[in-house]
Amino acid sequence: MARLRISPSCAFALPLRPRTQLPRWHSGRPSPVDQSFAPLRQFADSNASKPADGSSTDVLPSISEEAAAVAKATGRGGPDIEQGTPVQDVVKDDIEAQKHLPKVMLDELKAAKPTGSRSYSTSAFRREQLETTGSSDTGLESAVLDAVSAMGASSAKEMEAAGVKFGLPSLPLPPDANLHYRYHPVVQQVVGLLMRHGKKATAQRNVNLILAHLRTAPPPVFRADRPLAPGHPPPSHLPLNPVLYLTLAIDSAAPLMRIVQLRGAAGGGVSLPVPKPLNLRQRRRAAIRWIIDAAAKRRNHGSGKGMLAKRIAEEMIAVVEGRSSVWEKRNVLHKLGVSARANMSFSRTKRSMF
């Protein structure tokens, strides 16, 4: 066979083209590679014939037959597969199928149906009652008249007033008888001090969570060296009334006075501390501020929007139990006020400045 020789001078002039790969057309017979991986069945494990539909899956028995086989293997009593649903129960609602039933089954169906009607009637009793009373509305009218006569003279006058259902209010009306005073004053004051940037709904939600924590908390343990407000209930009653719990914590930690620095009162430009008494609302405001500041220093035990309310509620409980730092602030302020009480003997002109 002659060979084609290419000289070095023309080696770069002739392009080298790869051999074109022609598509292979496979026949229906499998290749030797496919035959090596084909599953082979070496022996038959059952003499049962294949299903008629040609599938290779064995037909499972019915539920009753399977339960009977399991009961036979375990030695227990299985279901009675010989007993089925009676034909009468199957065709009792099918009128067309009942036409082809034997006469015995039709008689059983007719015997099973309820026949007849009520053996008594209530019309006679109702007629007798109307004849004795004279009218069907007589009893109702007499009951209404008896109820009206049992009422007092004031109730009768209220019913006679046109358009009045629950009676007229007593005049003059109290100044707090409107919707702006529907909450407890302590709750309103706490909401106002917790509110930020005009978001009153958020403050109300926090106060609601505070009351919920106080209601679900265990009864507090009082301390003898931390006297609470006089007239407080026993500790077991406080969780039953969370508003009273909140009021007791605030009123017990509220200071009685505040210290005002009077400039030039001591001479030479030296200011002089002078105690000034506070009213009830001012005392509660100072106590709420102290409790909020102490709660802000507490650590969170979780995450979410209710953590601030939880910390304030824990601080309220600590105030009642005498464990809060608010008591130290109150004691220091009262000691300073007692030591500076002699400064209140200045002239009225000096005291009017503060």
C-alpha positions as CSV (number, residue, x, y, z in Angstrom):
1,M,0.0,0.0,0.0
2,A,1.4,3.3,-1.0
3,R,1.9,5.9,1.7
4,L,1.6,9.6,1.3
5,R,4.7,11.4,2.3
6,I,4.6,15.1,3.2
7,S,7.8,17.1,3.1
8,P,8.6,19.5,5.9
9,S,8.3,22.5,3.5
10,C,4.6,21.9,2.9
11,A,3.6,20.6,6.3
12,F,2.1,23.9,7.3
13,A,0.3,24.4,4.0
14,L,-1.9,21.3,4.3
15,P,-4.8,21.6,6.8
16,L,-5.4,18.6,9.1
17,R,-9.1,17.8,9.1
18,P,-10.6,15.4,11.7
19,R,-12.5,12.3,10.6
20,T,-16.2,12.9,10.3
21,Q,-18.2,10.9,12.8
22,L,-21.2,9.3,11.2
23,P,-24.2,8.6,13.3
24,R,-24.7,5.0,14.3
25,W,-28.0,3.4,13.7
26,H,-28.7,0.8,16.3
27,S,-31.0,-2.1,15.6
28,G,-33.5,-3.6,17.9
29,R,-30.9,-6.1,19.2
30,P,-29.1,-5.0,22.4
31,S,-25.4,-4.5,22.3
32,P,-23.0,-6.8,24.2
33,V,-22.5,-4.0,26.8
34,D,-26.2,-3.8,27.4
35,Q,-26.4,-7.6,27.7
36,S,-23.8,-7.6,30.4
37,F,-25.8,-5.4,32.7
38,A,-29.3,-6.9,31.9
39,P,-30.9,-8.5,35.0
40,L,-31.1,-12.2,34.7
41,R,-33.5,-14.4,36.5
42,Q,-31.8,-17.6,37.4
43,F,-34.7,-19.6,38.8
44,A,-38.4,-19.2,39.5
45,D,-39.5,-18.7,43.1
46,S,-43.2,-19.3,42.6
47,N,-45.4,-21.5,40.6
48,A,-48.2,-18.9,40.5
49,S,-49.3,-17.8,37.1
50,K,-48.9,-14.2,36.0
51,P,-52.0,-11.9,36.2
52,A,-54.2,-11.5,33.2
53,D,-53.3,-7.9,32.6
54,G,-49.6,-8.8,32.1
55,S,-48.2,-7.0,35.2
56,S,-45.5,-8.6,37.2
57,T,-46.9,-7.4,40.6
58,D,-48.6,-10.0,42.8
59,V,-52.2,-9.3,43.7
60,L,-52.6,-8.6,47.4
61,P,-55.4,-10.2,49.3
62,S,-58.3,-8.2,50.6
63,I,-58.3,-6.6,54.0
64,S,-60.5,-9.3,55.6
65,E,-58.4,-12.1,54.1
66,E,-55.2,-10.5,55.3
67,A,-56.7,-10.0,58.8
68,A,-57.8,-13.6,58.9
69,A,-54.3,-14.8,57.9
70,V,-52.7,-12.7,60.6
71,A,-55.1,-14.0,63.2
72,K,-54.4,-17.6,62.2
73,A,-50.7,-17.0,62.4
74,T,-50.9,-15.3,65.8
75,G,-53.5,-17.7,67.2
76,R,-56.1,-15.0,67.9
77,G,-59.6,-14.7,66.8
78,G,-59.9,-12.9,63.4
79,P,-62.8,-11.3,61.6
80,D,-65.6,-13.4,60.2
81,I,-65.1,-13.2,56.5
82,E,-68.1,-15.4,55.8
83,Q,-70.5,-12.7,57.1
84,G,-71.3,-9.7,54.9
85,T,-73.7,-6.8,54.7
86,P,-77.4,-7.9,54.4
87,V,-79.1,-7.2,51.1
88,Q,-81.9,-5.4,52.8
89,D,-79.5,-2.7,54.1
90,V,-77.9,-2.2,50.7
91,V,-81.2,-1.7,48.7
92,K,-83.3,0.0,51.4
93,D,-82.9,3.4,49.7
94,D,-83.0,2.1,46.1
95,I,-86.6,1.8,45.0
96,E,-85.8,0.3,41.6
97,A,-83.7,-2.5,43.2
98,Q,-86.4,-3.3,45.6
99,K,-88.7,-4.3,42.8
100,H,-86.5,-7.3,42.0
101,L,-86.2,-8.6,45.6
102,P,-88.0,-11.7,46.7
103,K,-91.2,-11.4,48.7
104,V,-89.5,-12.5,51.9
105,M,-87.0,-9.6,51.8
106,L,-89.7,-7.2,50.9
107,D,-91.7,-8.2,54.0
108,E,-88.6,-7.7,56.2
109,L,-88.1,-4.2,54.7
110,K,-91.7,-3.3,55.4
111,A,-91.6,-4.6,58.9
112,A,-88.4,-2.6,59.6
113,K,-90.1,0.7,58.6
114,P,-91.8,2.7,61.4
115,T,-95.6,2.8,60.9
116,G,-98.5,4.6,62.5
117,S,-98.6,8.1,64.1
118,R,-98.7,9.6,67.5
119,S,-101.2,8.0,69.9
120,Y,-101.8,11.4,71.6
121,S,-102.4,15.0,70.6
122,T,-101.5,18.3,72.3
123,S,-104.4,20.2,70.8
124,A,-106.9,19.2,73.4
125,F,-104.6,20.3,76.3
126,R,-104.0,23.7,74.5
127,R,-107.8,24.1,73.9
128,E,-108.6,23.4,77.6
129,Q,-105.9,25.9,78.7
130,L,-107.4,28.7,76.5
131,E,-110.9,28.0,77.7
132,T,-109.9,28.3,81.4
133,T,-107.9,31.5,81.0
134,G,-110.2,33.1,78.5
135,S,-107.4,34.4,76.3
136,S,-103.9,33.4,75.3
137,D,-102.5,36.8,76.3
138,T,-104.1,37.0,79.8
139,G,-101.2,35.3,81.6
140,L,-98.7,37.5,79.9
141,E,-100.6,40.7,80.7
142,S,-101.1,39.7,84.4
143,A,-97.4,38.9,84.7
144,V,-96.5,42.4,83.3
145,L,-98.9,44.1,85.7
146,D,-97.6,42.2,88.7
147,A,-94.0,43.2,87.7
148,V,-95.0,46.8,87.3
149,S,-96.8,46.9,90.7
150,A,-93.8,45.3,92.4
151,M,-91.6,48.2,91.4
152,G,-91.3,51.3,93.5
153,A,-92.7,54.7,92.8
154,S,-89.4,55.9,91.4
155,S,-89.0,53.0,89.0
156,A,-92.6,53.6,87.7
157,K,-91.7,57.3,87.1
158,E,-88.6,56.3,85.2
159,M,-90.6,53.9,83.0
160,E,-93.1,56.6,82.2
161,A,-90.4,59.0,81.0
162,A,-90.3,58.9,77.2
163,G,-87.1,57.6,75.6
164,V,-85.4,56.7,78.9
165,K,-84.4,53.0,79.4
166,F,-82.1,53.0,82.4
167,G,-83.4,56.0,84.3
168,L,-82.3,59.6,84.5
169,P,-79.0,60.5,86.1
170,S,-78.8,62.4,89.3
171,L,-77.9,66.1,88.8
172,P,-75.5,67.8,89.1
173,L,-73.2,65.5,87.3
174,P,-69.7,64.9,88.9
175,P,-66.8,66.5,87.0
176,D,-65.2,63.2,86.2
177,A,-68.4,61.6,84.7
178,N,-67.2,61.5,81.1
179,L,-65.2,59.2,78.8
180,H,-61.9,61.0,79.6
181,Y,-62.0,59.7,83.1
182,R,-63.0,56.1,82.4
183,Y,-59.5,54.7,83.5
184,H,-57.9,54.8,87.0
185,P,-55.9,58.0,87.6
186,V,-52.7,56.0,88.3
187,V,-53.1,54.0,85.1
188,Q,-53.6,57.3,83.1
189,Q,-50.6,58.8,84.7
190,V,-48.4,55.8,83.9
191,V,-49.6,55.8,80.3
192,G,-48.7,59.5,80.0
193,L,-45.2,59.0,81.4
194,L,-44.5,56.0,79.2
195,M,-45.7,57.6,76.0
196,R,-43.0,58.6,73.5
197,H,-43.5,60.8,70.4
198,G,-47.3,60.9,70.8
199,K,-47.8,57.1,70.5
200,K,-50.4,56.6,73.2
201,A,-51.6,53.3,71.8
202,T,-48.1,51.8,72.3
203,A,-48.0,53.1,75.9
204,Q,-51.4,51.7,76.6
205,R,-50.3,48.3,75.3
206,N,-47.3,48.4,77.6
207,V,-49.4,49.3,80.6
208,N,-51.7,46.4,79.7
209,L,-48.8,44.0,79.6
210,I,-47.5,45.4,83.0
211,L,-50.9,44.7,84.6
212,A,-50.9,41.2,83.0
213,H,-47.5,40.5,84.5
214,L,-48.6,41.7,87.9
215,R,-51.7,39.6,87.7
216,T,-49.9,36.4,86.8
217,A,-46.9,36.9,89.2
218,P,-46.8,35.0,92.6
219,P,-47.7,36.9,95.8
220,P,-44.9,39.2,97.0
221,V,-43.0,38.8,100.2
222,F,-43.0,41.9,102.3
223,R,-40.0,43.2,104.3
224,A,-40.4,44.8,107.8
225,D,-37.7,47.4,107.1
226,R,-39.5,48.6,103.9
227,P,-42.9,49.8,105.1
228,L,-45.5,50.1,102.4
229,A,-48.4,52.6,102.2
230,P,-50.8,52.2,105.2
231,G,-53.9,50.3,104.7
232,H,-52.5,47.9,102.1
233,P,-54.1,44.4,101.7
234,P,-52.3,41.1,102.4
235,P,-49.8,40.0,99.8
236,S,-52.1,37.1,98.6
237,H,-54.7,39.7,97.5
238,L,-52.4,41.8,95.3
239,P,-52.3,39.6,92.2
240,L,-56.1,39.5,92.2
241,N,-56.2,43.3,91.7
242,P,-53.3,44.4,89.5
243,V,-54.4,48.1,89.5
244,L,-54.2,48.1,93.3
245,Y,-50.8,46.3,93.0
246,L,-49.5,49.1,90.7
247,T,-50.9,51.8,92.9
248,L,-49.4,50.3,96.1
249,A,-45.9,50.1,94.5
250,I,-46.0,53.7,93.3
251,D,-47.5,55.2,96.4
252,S,-45.1,53.3,98.7
253,A,-42.0,54.5,96.8
254,A,-43.3,58.1,96.2
255,P,-41.3,60.8,98.0
256,L,-43.0,63.3,100.3
257,M,-40.9,66.4,99.3
258,R,-38.4,67.7,96.8
259,I,-35.3,69.8,97.5
260,V,-35.1,73.3,95.9
261,Q,-31.8,75.1,95.8
262,L,-32.5,78.8,96.8
263,R,-29.8,81.0,95.3
264,G,-28.2,83.7,97.5
265,A,-30.2,82.6,100.6
266,A,-27.0,81.8,102.6
267,G,-25.3,85.0,101.5
268,G,-22.4,85.5,99.1
269,G,-24.2,83.8,96.2
270,V,-24.3,80.5,98.0
271,S,-27.4,78.5,97.4
272,L,-29.4,77.0,100.2
273,P,-31.3,73.7,100.0
274,V,-34.9,74.1,101.0
275,P,-37.4,71.2,101.1
276,K,-40.8,71.7,99.5
277,P,-43.8,69.4,99.9
278,L,-45.4,67.7,96.9
279,N,-49.0,66.9,96.2
280,L,-50.3,63.5,95.4
281,R,-49.9,63.7,91.6
282,Q,-46.3,65.1,91.9
283,R,-45.3,62.4,94.3
284,R,-46.6,59.7,92.0
285,R,-44.8,61.3,89.0
286,A,-41.5,61.2,90.9
287,A,-42.0,57.6,91.9
288,I,-42.9,56.5,88.3
289,R,-39.8,58.3,87.0
290,W,-37.6,56.4,89.5
291,I,-39.2,53.1,88.6
292,I,-38.8,53.6,84.9
293,D,-35.1,54.6,85.3
294,A,-34.4,51.6,87.5
295,A,-36.2,49.3,85.0
296,A,-34.1,50.7,82.1
297,K,-31.0,49.4,83.8
298,R,-32.3,45.8,84.0
299,R,-31.2,43.1,81.6
300,N,-33.7,41.7,79.1
301,H,-34.5,38.0,79.5
302,G,-35.8,37.7,75.9
303,S,-36.7,39.7,72.9
304,G,-39.8,41.4,71.5
305,K,-42.0,44.4,72.1
306,G,-43.1,43.3,75.6
307,M,-39.6,43.4,77.2
308,L,-40.0,47.0,78.5
309,A,-43.3,46.2,80.1
310,K,-41.8,43.0,81.7
311,R,-38.9,44.9,83.1
312,I,-41.1,47.6,84.6
313,A,-43.4,44.9,86.1
314,E,-40.4,43.2,87.7
315,E,-39.3,46.5,89.1
316,M,-42.8,47.1,90.5
317,I,-42.6,43.7,92.2
318,A,-39.1,44.5,93.5
319,V,-40.4,47.8,95.0
320,V,-43.2,46.0,96.9
321,E,-40.8,43.4,98.1
322,G,-38.2,46.0,99.2
323,R,-35.4,44.9,96.8
324,S,-35.5,47.9,94.4
325,S,-32.9,50.8,94.4
326,V,-35.8,53.2,94.4
327,W,-36.0,52.9,98.2
328,E,-32.4,54.1,98.5
329,K,-33.2,57.2,96.5
330,R,-36.3,57.9,98.6
331,N,-34.3,57.5,101.9
332,V,-31.5,59.8,100.7
333,L,-34.0,62.5,99.7
334,H,-35.9,62.3,103.0
335,K,-32.7,62.5,105.0
336,L,-31.6,65.6,103.1
337,G,-35.0,67.1,103.6
338,V,-34.9,66.5,107.3
339,S,-31.5,68.0,107.6
340,A,-32.5,71.1,105.6
341,R,-35.8,71.7,107.4
342,A,-34.3,74.5,109.4
343,N,-33.9,76.5,106.1
344,M,-37.6,76.9,105.8
345,S,-37.6,79.7,108.4
346,F,-36.5,82.4,105.9
347,S,-38.7,85.4,105.1
348,R,-41.7,85.1,102.8
349,T,-40.0,87.1,100.1
350,K,-37.3,84.5,99.9
351,R,-39.5,81.5,100.0
352,S,-41.9,83.0,97.4
353,M,-39.0,82.7,94.8
354,F,-39.4,78.9,94.7
